[in-house]
Amino acid sequence: MAVNLPVALTLLRIFLVPMLVALLLTRTPHGTLAGAVVFGVAVLTDWLDGYLARRRNQVTKLGILLDPIADKLLTSAALIALVELGSVPAWMAVIVIGREFAVTWLRTLATGRGMVIPASGLGKSKMVAQVVAISLLILALEFPLLLPLGTVALWVVVAIATWSGIDYFVRHGREALWGSPR
């Protein structure tokens, strides 16, 4: 199977995850700034791979499978590293990451029943808020004045993650779990 540019960008995002974690946790001079750049590049690949896949009509099954995995790996790894660094309370990371697993599980069940659960507006808002919060919290390791902004953004992420997770289960849970519409 040939790998097109959008899939290659998704694979690049996956390969950037260990680099991000290493840069954040090894505490080298300017490692957090380099980590912020790596996170930014990874986020850019997320936007770019989707844009190119749609624009070039290169949407593939592999891309559809790998893209959400890459997103979850990136954000989960960043949050876990930030927990280790003391910038994110573990309970907040558990809520955000737990929501990801729960919604992925629901989508997997739905797929088995021939349903597709599309990304919701709330889910997309959560992703944007996550990127902002994680970026601010990484930069706050180098520029502590950003920590209050990053913390507020993280609270927004937790609220949207909780709300959107409940929304997915309310809207699609019955049909995905038991196969009968609401």
Biotite code that builds the C-alpha atoms (Angstrom):
import biotite.structure as struc

atoms = struc.array([
    struc.Atom([0.000, 0.000, 0.000], chain_id="A", res_id=1, res_name="MET", atom_name="CA", element="C"),
    struc.Atom([1.420, 3.343, -1.032], chain_id="A", res_id=2, res_name="ALA", atom_name="CA", element="C"),
    struc.Atom([1.554, 6.077, 1.573], chain_id="A", res_id=3, res_name="VAL", atom_name="CA", element="C"),
    struc.Atom([0.307, 9.426, 0.341], chain_id="A", res_id=4, res_name="ASN", atom_name="CA", element="C"),
    struc.Atom([1.341, 12.836, 1.725], chain_id="A", res_id=5, res_name="LEU", atom_name="CA", element="C"),
    struc.Atom([-1.559, 13.169, 4.207], chain_id="A", res_id=6, res_name="PRO", atom_name="CA", element="C"),
    struc.Atom([-0.790, 9.730, 5.694], chain_id="A", res_id=7, res_name="VAL", atom_name="CA", element="C"),
    struc.Atom([2.931, 10.571, 5.785], chain_id="A", res_id=8, res_name="ALA", atom_name="CA", element="C"),
    struc.Atom([2.098, 13.721, 7.786], chain_id="A", res_id=9, res_name="LEU", atom_name="CA", element="C"),
    struc.Atom([0.022, 11.647, 10.207], chain_id="A", res_id=10, res_name="THR", atom_name="CA", element="C"),
    struc.Atom([2.917, 9.213, 10.611], chain_id="A", res_id=11, res_name="LEU", atom_name="CA", element="C"),
    struc.Atom([5.250, 12.161, 11.209], chain_id="A", res_id=12, res_name="LEU", atom_name="CA", element="C"),
    struc.Atom([2.938, 13.314, 14.022], chain_id="A", res_id=13, res_name="ARG", atom_name="CA", element="C"),
    struc.Atom([3.155, 9.856, 15.613], chain_id="A", res_id=14, res_name="ILE", atom_name="CA", element="C"),
    struc.Atom([6.963, 9.887, 15.337], chain_id="A", res_id=15, res_name="PHE", atom_name="CA", element="C"),
    struc.Atom([7.114, 13.361, 16.931], chain_id="A", res_id=16, res_name="LEU", atom_name="CA", element="C"),
    struc.Atom([5.426, 12.110, 20.126], chain_id="A", res_id=17, res_name="VAL", atom_name="CA", element="C"),
    struc.Atom([8.513, 10.442, 21.689], chain_id="A", res_id=18, res_name="PRO", atom_name="CA", element="C"),
    struc.Atom([10.616, 13.458, 20.699], chain_id="A", res_id=19, res_name="MET", atom_name="CA", element="C"),
    struc.Atom([8.147, 15.771, 22.468], chain_id="A", res_id=20, res_name="LEU", atom_name="CA", element="C"),
    struc.Atom([8.193, 13.683, 25.637], chain_id="A", res_id=21, res_name="VAL", atom_name="CA", element="C"),
    struc.Atom([12.000, 13.434, 25.610], chain_id="A", res_id=22, res_name="ALA", atom_name="CA", element="C"),
    struc.Atom([12.390, 17.188, 25.136], chain_id="A", res_id=23, res_name="LEU", atom_name="CA", element="C"),
    struc.Atom([9.979, 17.978, 27.955], chain_id="A", res_id=24, res_name="LEU", atom_name="CA", element="C"),
    struc.Atom([11.204, 15.419, 30.477], chain_id="A", res_id=25, res_name="LEU", atom_name="CA", element="C"),
    struc.Atom([14.983, 15.506, 30.017], chain_id="A", res_id=26, res_name="THR", atom_name="CA", element="C"),
    struc.Atom([15.057, 19.119, 31.237], chain_id="A", res_id=27, res_name="ARG", atom_name="CA", element="C"),
    struc.Atom([17.839, 20.207, 28.952], chain_id="A", res_id=28, res_name="THR", atom_name="CA", element="C"),
    struc.Atom([18.500, 23.922, 28.385], chain_id="A", res_id=29, res_name="PRO", atom_name="CA", element="C"),
    struc.Atom([15.748, 25.222, 26.121], chain_id="A", res_id=30, res_name="HIS", atom_name="CA", element="C"),
    struc.Atom([14.273, 21.721, 25.880], chain_id="A", res_id=31, res_name="GLY", atom_name="CA", element="C"),
    struc.Atom([10.844, 23.044, 26.763], chain_id="A", res_id=32, res_name="THR", atom_name="CA", element="C"),
    struc.Atom([11.025, 25.637, 23.994], chain_id="A", res_id=33, res_name="LEU", atom_name="CA", element="C"),
    struc.Atom([12.067, 22.923, 21.562], chain_id="A", res_id=34, res_name="ALA", atom_name="CA", element="C"),
    struc.Atom([9.204, 20.815, 22.936], chain_id="A", res_id=35, res_name="GLY", atom_name="CA", element="C"),
    struc.Atom([6.795, 23.672, 22.257], chain_id="A", res_id=36, res_name="ALA", atom_name="CA", element="C"),
    struc.Atom([8.063, 23.851, 18.678], chain_id="A", res_id=37, res_name="VAL", atom_name="CA", element="C"),
    struc.Atom([7.706, 20.084, 18.227], chain_id="A", res_id=38, res_name="VAL", atom_name="CA", element="C"),
    struc.Atom([4.173, 20.249, 19.652], chain_id="A", res_id=39, res_name="PHE", atom_name="CA", element="C"),
    struc.Atom([3.359, 23.123, 17.302], chain_id="A", res_id=40, res_name="GLY", atom_name="CA", element="C"),
    struc.Atom([4.719, 21.240, 14.278], chain_id="A", res_id=41, res_name="VAL", atom_name="CA", element="C"),
    struc.Atom([2.722, 18.158, 15.279], chain_id="A", res_id=42, res_name="ALA", atom_name="CA", element="C"),
    struc.Atom([-0.458, 20.227, 15.592], chain_id="A", res_id=43, res_name="VAL", atom_name="CA", element="C"),
    struc.Atom([0.247, 21.769, 12.203], chain_id="A", res_id=44, res_name="LEU", atom_name="CA", element="C"),
    struc.Atom([0.548, 18.282, 10.663], chain_id="A", res_id=45, res_name="THR", atom_name="CA", element="C"),
    struc.Atom([-2.879, 17.470, 12.113], chain_id="A", res_id=46, res_name="ASP", atom_name="CA", element="C"),
    struc.Atom([-4.465, 20.393, 10.339], chain_id="A", res_id=47, res_name="TRP", atom_name="CA", element="C"),
    struc.Atom([-2.424, 19.928, 7.156], chain_id="A", res_id=48, res_name="LEU", atom_name="CA", element="C"),
    struc.Atom([-3.022, 16.207, 6.713], chain_id="A", res_id=49, res_name="ASP", atom_name="CA", element="C"),
    struc.Atom([-6.797, 16.662, 6.846], chain_id="A", res_id=50, res_name="GLY", atom_name="CA", element="C"),
    struc.Atom([-6.705, 19.667, 4.549], chain_id="A", res_id=51, res_name="TYR", atom_name="CA", element="C"),
    struc.Atom([-4.544, 17.901, 1.970], chain_id="A", res_id=52, res_name="LEU", atom_name="CA", element="C"),
    struc.Atom([-6.496, 14.651, 2.131], chain_id="A", res_id=53, res_name="ALA", atom_name="CA", element="C"),
    struc.Atom([-9.749, 16.466, 1.377], chain_id="A", res_id=54, res_name="ARG", atom_name="CA", element="C"),
    struc.Atom([-8.305, 18.919, -1.145], chain_id="A", res_id=55, res_name="ARG", atom_name="CA", element="C"),
    struc.Atom([-6.394, 16.265, -3.114], chain_id="A", res_id=56, res_name="ARG", atom_name="CA", element="C"),
    struc.Atom([-9.118, 13.638, -2.693], chain_id="A", res_id=57, res_name="ASN", atom_name="CA", element="C"),
    struc.Atom([-6.589, 11.409, -0.895], chain_id="A", res_id=58, res_name="GLN", atom_name="CA", element="C"),
    struc.Atom([-8.740, 10.268, 2.025], chain_id="A", res_id=59, res_name="VAL", atom_name="CA", element="C"),
    struc.Atom([-7.735, 6.657, 2.738], chain_id="A", res_id=60, res_name="THR", atom_name="CA", element="C"),
    struc.Atom([-8.805, 3.979, 5.210], chain_id="A", res_id=61, res_name="LYS", atom_name="CA", element="C"),
    struc.Atom([-5.298, 4.057, 6.676], chain_id="A", res_id=62, res_name="LEU", atom_name="CA", element="C"),
    struc.Atom([-5.495, 7.817, 7.164], chain_id="A", res_id=63, res_name="GLY", atom_name="CA", element="C"),
    struc.Atom([-8.953, 7.562, 8.723], chain_id="A", res_id=64, res_name="ILE", atom_name="CA", element="C"),
    struc.Atom([-7.594, 4.930, 11.134], chain_id="A", res_id=65, res_name="LEU", atom_name="CA", element="C"),
    struc.Atom([-4.273, 6.615, 11.986], chain_id="A", res_id=66, res_name="LEU", atom_name="CA", element="C"),
    struc.Atom([-5.357, 10.270, 12.323], chain_id="A", res_id=67, res_name="ASP", atom_name="CA", element="C"),
    struc.Atom([-7.362, 9.928, 15.558], chain_id="A", res_id=68, res_name="PRO", atom_name="CA", element="C"),
    struc.Atom([-4.721, 7.595, 16.986], chain_id="A", res_id=69, res_name="ILE", atom_name="CA", element="C"),
    struc.Atom([-2.038, 10.187, 16.276], chain_id="A", res_id=70, res_name="ALA", atom_name="CA", element="C"),
    struc.Atom([-4.163, 12.935, 17.868], chain_id="A", res_id=71, res_name="ASP", atom_name="CA", element="C"),
    struc.Atom([-4.759, 10.900, 21.024], chain_id="A", res_id=72, res_name="LYS", atom_name="CA", element="C"),
    struc.Atom([-1.104, 9.881, 21.295], chain_id="A", res_id=73, res_name="LEU", atom_name="CA", element="C"),
    struc.Atom([0.053, 13.472, 20.946], chain_id="A", res_id=74, res_name="LEU", atom_name="CA", element="C"),
    struc.Atom([-2.320, 15.049, 23.448], chain_id="A", res_id=75, res_name="THR", atom_name="CA", element="C"),
    struc.Atom([-2.146, 12.159, 25.934], chain_id="A", res_id=76, res_name="SER", atom_name="CA", element="C"),
    struc.Atom([1.668, 12.103, 25.890], chain_id="A", res_id=77, res_name="ALA", atom_name="CA", element="C"),
    struc.Atom([1.837, 15.883, 26.326], chain_id="A", res_id=78, res_name="ALA", atom_name="CA", element="C"),
    struc.Atom([-0.631, 15.825, 29.233], chain_id="A", res_id=79, res_name="LEU", atom_name="CA", element="C"),
    struc.Atom([1.154, 12.926, 30.942], chain_id="A", res_id=80, res_name="ILE", atom_name="CA", element="C"),
    struc.Atom([4.519, 14.698, 30.573], chain_id="A", res_id=81, res_name="ALA", atom_name="CA", element="C"),
    struc.Atom([2.958, 17.863, 32.027], chain_id="A", res_id=82, res_name="LEU", atom_name="CA", element="C"),
    struc.Atom([1.615, 15.823, 34.963], chain_id="A", res_id=83, res_name="VAL", atom_name="CA", element="C"),
    struc.Atom([5.149, 14.511, 35.570], chain_id="A", res_id=84, res_name="GLU", atom_name="CA", element="C"),
    struc.Atom([6.458, 18.082, 35.470], chain_id="A", res_id=85, res_name="LEU", atom_name="CA", element="C"),
    struc.Atom([3.851, 19.241, 37.990], chain_id="A", res_id=86, res_name="GLY", atom_name="CA", element="C"),
    struc.Atom([2.055, 21.555, 35.568], chain_id="A", res_id=87, res_name="SER", atom_name="CA", element="C"),
    struc.Atom([-1.157, 19.535, 35.261], chain_id="A", res_id=88, res_name="VAL", atom_name="CA", element="C"),
    struc.Atom([-3.015, 17.827, 38.098], chain_id="A", res_id=89, res_name="PRO", atom_name="CA", element="C"),
    struc.Atom([-3.265, 14.104, 37.384], chain_id="A", res_id=90, res_name="ALA", atom_name="CA", element="C"),
    struc.Atom([-7.041, 14.066, 37.887], chain_id="A", res_id=91, res_name="TRP", atom_name="CA", element="C"),
    struc.Atom([-7.496, 16.609, 35.096], chain_id="A", res_id=92, res_name="MET", atom_name="CA", element="C"),
    struc.Atom([-5.366, 14.562, 32.707], chain_id="A", res_id=93, res_name="ALA", atom_name="CA", element="C"),
    struc.Atom([-7.351, 11.444, 33.638], chain_id="A", res_id=94, res_name="VAL", atom_name="CA", element="C"),
    struc.Atom([-10.642, 13.161, 32.792], chain_id="A", res_id=95, res_name="ILE", atom_name="CA", element="C"),
    struc.Atom([-9.402, 14.382, 29.416], chain_id="A", res_id=96, res_name="VAL", atom_name="CA", element="C"),
    struc.Atom([-7.653, 11.135, 28.450], chain_id="A", res_id=97, res_name="ILE", atom_name="CA", element="C"),
    struc.Atom([-10.493, 9.018, 29.881], chain_id="A", res_id=98, res_name="GLY", atom_name="CA", element="C"),
    struc.Atom([-12.986, 10.901, 27.719], chain_id="A", res_id=99, res_name="ARG", atom_name="CA", element="C"),
    struc.Atom([-10.852, 10.106, 24.680], chain_id="A", res_id=100, res_name="GLU", atom_name="CA", element="C"),
    struc.Atom([-10.883, 6.388, 25.455], chain_id="A", res_id=101, res_name="PHE", atom_name="CA", element="C"),
    struc.Atom([-14.624, 6.381, 26.217], chain_id="A", res_id=102, res_name="ALA", atom_name="CA", element="C"),
    struc.Atom([-15.590, 8.173, 23.001], chain_id="A", res_id=103, res_name="VAL", atom_name="CA", element="C"),
    struc.Atom([-13.205, 5.989, 20.966], chain_id="A", res_id=104, res_name="THR", atom_name="CA", element="C"),
    struc.Atom([-14.795, 2.893, 22.532], chain_id="A", res_id=105, res_name="TRP", atom_name="CA", element="C"),
    struc.Atom([-18.278, 4.198, 21.677], chain_id="A", res_id=106, res_name="LEU", atom_name="CA", element="C"),
    struc.Atom([-17.226, 4.914, 18.093], chain_id="A", res_id=107, res_name="ARG", atom_name="CA", element="C"),
    struc.Atom([-15.708, 1.439, 17.783], chain_id="A", res_id=108, res_name="THR", atom_name="CA", element="C"),
    struc.Atom([-18.937, -0.175, 18.973], chain_id="A", res_id=109, res_name="LEU", atom_name="CA", element="C"),
    struc.Atom([-20.913, 1.994, 16.571], chain_id="A", res_id=110, res_name="ALA", atom_name="CA", element="C"),
    struc.Atom([-18.661, 1.020, 13.666], chain_id="A", res_id=111, res_name="THR", atom_name="CA", element="C"),
    struc.Atom([-19.314, -2.633, 14.484], chain_id="A", res_id=112, res_name="GLY", atom_name="CA", element="C"),
    struc.Atom([-23.028, -1.902, 14.066], chain_id="A", res_id=113, res_name="ARG", atom_name="CA", element="C"),
    struc.Atom([-22.492, -0.113, 10.757], chain_id="A", res_id=114, res_name="GLY", atom_name="CA", element="C"),
    struc.Atom([-22.817, 3.376, 12.258], chain_id="A", res_id=115, res_name="MET", atom_name="CA", element="C"),
    struc.Atom([-20.477, 6.292, 11.882], chain_id="A", res_id=116, res_name="VAL", atom_name="CA", element="C"),
    struc.Atom([-20.338, 8.797, 14.715], chain_id="A", res_id=117, res_name="ILE", atom_name="CA", element="C"),
    struc.Atom([-18.951, 12.009, 13.242], chain_id="A", res_id=118, res_name="PRO", atom_name="CA", element="C"),
    struc.Atom([-16.885, 14.469, 15.224], chain_id="A", res_id=119, res_name="ALA", atom_name="CA", element="C"),
    struc.Atom([-19.167, 16.951, 16.936], chain_id="A", res_id=120, res_name="SER", atom_name="CA", element="C"),
    struc.Atom([-18.707, 20.680, 17.198], chain_id="A", res_id=121, res_name="GLY", atom_name="CA", element="C"),
    struc.Atom([-18.047, 20.196, 20.910], chain_id="A", res_id=122, res_name="LEU", atom_name="CA", element="C"),
    struc.Atom([-15.378, 17.609, 20.137], chain_id="A", res_id=123, res_name="GLY", atom_name="CA", element="C"),
    struc.Atom([-13.678, 19.971, 17.724], chain_id="A", res_id=124, res_name="LYS", atom_name="CA", element="C"),
    struc.Atom([-13.885, 22.792, 20.289], chain_id="A", res_id=125, res_name="SER", atom_name="CA", element="C"),
    struc.Atom([-12.291, 20.479, 22.850], chain_id="A", res_id=126, res_name="LYS", atom_name="CA", element="C"),
    struc.Atom([-9.413, 19.788, 20.479], chain_id="A", res_id=127, res_name="MET", atom_name="CA", element="C"),
    struc.Atom([-8.787, 23.507, 19.882], chain_id="A", res_id=128, res_name="VAL", atom_name="CA", element="C"),
    struc.Atom([-8.954, 24.233, 23.626], chain_id="A", res_id=129, res_name="ALA", atom_name="CA", element="C"),
    struc.Atom([-6.580, 21.312, 24.272], chain_id="A", res_id=130, res_name="GLN", atom_name="CA", element="C"),
    struc.Atom([-4.021, 22.629, 21.814], chain_id="A", res_id=131, res_name="VAL", atom_name="CA", element="C"),
    struc.Atom([-4.176, 26.105, 23.367], chain_id="A", res_id=132, res_name="VAL", atom_name="CA", element="C"),
    struc.Atom([-3.956, 24.768, 26.941], chain_id="A", res_id=133, res_name="ALA", atom_name="CA", element="C"),
    struc.Atom([-1.107, 22.351, 26.243], chain_id="A", res_id=134, res_name="ILE", atom_name="CA", element="C"),
    struc.Atom([0.821, 24.982, 24.281], chain_id="A", res_id=135, res_name="SER", atom_name="CA", element="C"),
    struc.Atom([0.456, 27.534, 27.088], chain_id="A", res_id=136, res_name="LEU", atom_name="CA", element="C"),
    struc.Atom([1.407, 24.986, 29.756], chain_id="A", res_id=137, res_name="LEU", atom_name="CA", element="C"),
    struc.Atom([4.508, 23.887, 27.846], chain_id="A", res_id=138, res_name="ILE", atom_name="CA", element="C"),
    struc.Atom([5.556, 27.503, 27.318], chain_id="A", res_id=139, res_name="LEU", atom_name="CA", element="C"),
    struc.Atom([4.836, 28.237, 30.998], chain_id="A", res_id=140, res_name="ALA", atom_name="CA", element="C"),
    struc.Atom([7.669, 25.869, 31.892], chain_id="A", res_id=141, res_name="LEU", atom_name="CA", element="C"),
    struc.Atom([9.980, 28.489, 30.376], chain_id="A", res_id=142, res_name="GLU", atom_name="CA", element="C"),
    struc.Atom([7.801, 31.575, 30.962], chain_id="A", res_id=143, res_name="PHE", atom_name="CA", element="C"),
    struc.Atom([5.998, 31.116, 34.309], chain_id="A", res_id=144, res_name="PRO", atom_name="CA", element="C"),
    struc.Atom([3.765, 34.165, 33.750], chain_id="A", res_id=145, res_name="LEU", atom_name="CA", element="C"),
    struc.Atom([1.826, 32.019, 31.245], chain_id="A", res_id=146, res_name="LEU", atom_name="CA", element="C"),
    struc.Atom([0.903, 29.438, 33.894], chain_id="A", res_id=147, res_name="LEU", atom_name="CA", element="C"),
    struc.Atom([-2.360, 31.140, 35.012], chain_id="A", res_id=148, res_name="PRO", atom_name="CA", element="C"),
    struc.Atom([-3.533, 31.367, 31.384], chain_id="A", res_id=149, res_name="LEU", atom_name="CA", element="C"),
    struc.Atom([-2.601, 27.742, 30.763], chain_id="A", res_id=150, res_name="GLY", atom_name="CA", element="C"),
    struc.Atom([-4.391, 26.672, 33.932], chain_id="A", res_id=151, res_name="THR", atom_name="CA", element="C"),
    struc.Atom([-7.582, 28.520, 32.957], chain_id="A", res_id=152, res_name="VAL", atom_name="CA", element="C"),
    struc.Atom([-7.375, 26.996, 29.476], chain_id="A", res_id=153, res_name="ALA", atom_name="CA", element="C"),
    struc.Atom([-6.973, 23.550, 31.034], chain_id="A", res_id=154, res_name="LEU", atom_name="CA", element="C"),
    struc.Atom([-10.119, 24.071, 33.133], chain_id="A", res_id=155, res_name="TRP", atom_name="CA", element="C"),
    struc.Atom([-11.930, 24.958, 29.901], chain_id="A", res_id=156, res_name="VAL", atom_name="CA", element="C"),
    struc.Atom([-10.618, 21.728, 28.341], chain_id="A", res_id=157, res_name="VAL", atom_name="CA", element="C"),
    struc.Atom([-11.847, 19.647, 31.288], chain_id="A", res_id=158, res_name="VAL", atom_name="CA", element="C"),
    struc.Atom([-15.281, 21.292, 31.103], chain_id="A", res_id=159, res_name="ALA", atom_name="CA", element="C"),
    struc.Atom([-15.615, 20.834, 27.328], chain_id="A", res_id=160, res_name="ILE", atom_name="CA", element="C"),
    struc.Atom([-14.227, 17.278, 27.480], chain_id="A", res_id=161, res_name="ALA", atom_name="CA", element="C"),
    struc.Atom([-16.777, 16.332, 30.132], chain_id="A", res_id=162, res_name="THR", atom_name="CA", element="C"),
    struc.Atom([-19.625, 18.041, 28.307], chain_id="A", res_id=163, res_name="TRP", atom_name="CA", element="C"),
    struc.Atom([-18.742, 16.616, 24.903], chain_id="A", res_id=164, res_name="SER", atom_name="CA", element="C"),
    struc.Atom([-18.187, 13.115, 26.317], chain_id="A", res_id=165, res_name="GLY", atom_name="CA", element="C"),
    struc.Atom([-21.638, 13.151, 27.890], chain_id="A", res_id=166, res_name="ILE", atom_name="CA", element="C"),
    struc.Atom([-23.081, 14.572, 24.671], chain_id="A", res_id=167, res_name="ASP", atom_name="CA", element="C"),
    struc.Atom([-21.633, 11.722, 22.568], chain_id="A", res_id=168, res_name="TYR", atom_name="CA", element="C"),
    struc.Atom([-23.122, 9.111, 24.898], chain_id="A", res_id=169, res_name="PHE", atom_name="CA", element="C"),
    struc.Atom([-26.516, 10.835, 25.125], chain_id="A", res_id=170, res_name="VAL", atom_name="CA", element="C"),
    struc.Atom([-26.754, 11.261, 21.342], chain_id="A", res_id=171, res_name="ARG", atom_name="CA", element="C"),
    struc.Atom([-25.293, 7.959, 20.214], chain_id="A", res_id=172, res_name="HIS", atom_name="CA", element="C"),
    struc.Atom([-24.990, 5.630, 23.215], chain_id="A", res_id=173, res_name="GLY", atom_name="CA", element="C"),
    struc.Atom([-28.227, 3.673, 22.931], chain_id="A", res_id=174, res_name="ARG", atom_name="CA", element="C"),
    struc.Atom([-27.825, 2.959, 19.230], chain_id="A", res_id=175, res_name="GLU", atom_name="CA", element="C"),
    struc.Atom([-24.078, 2.198, 19.493], chain_id="A", res_id=176, res_name="ALA", atom_name="CA", element="C"),
    struc.Atom([-24.502, -0.073, 22.511], chain_id="A", res_id=177, res_name="LEU", atom_name="CA", element="C"),
    struc.Atom([-27.726, -1.876, 21.676], chain_id="A", res_id=178, res_name="TRP", atom_name="CA", element="C"),
    struc.Atom([-28.333, -1.123, 18.027], chain_id="A", res_id=179, res_name="GLY", atom_name="CA", element="C"),
    struc.Atom([-31.708, 0.519, 18.488], chain_id="A", res_id=180, res_name="SER", atom_name="CA", element="C"),
    struc.Atom([-32.315, 4.163, 17.675], chain_id="A", res_id=181, res_name="PRO", atom_name="CA", element="C"),
    struc.Atom([-33.405, 6.586, 20.374], chain_id="A", res_id=182, res_name="ARG", atom_name="CA", element="C"),
])
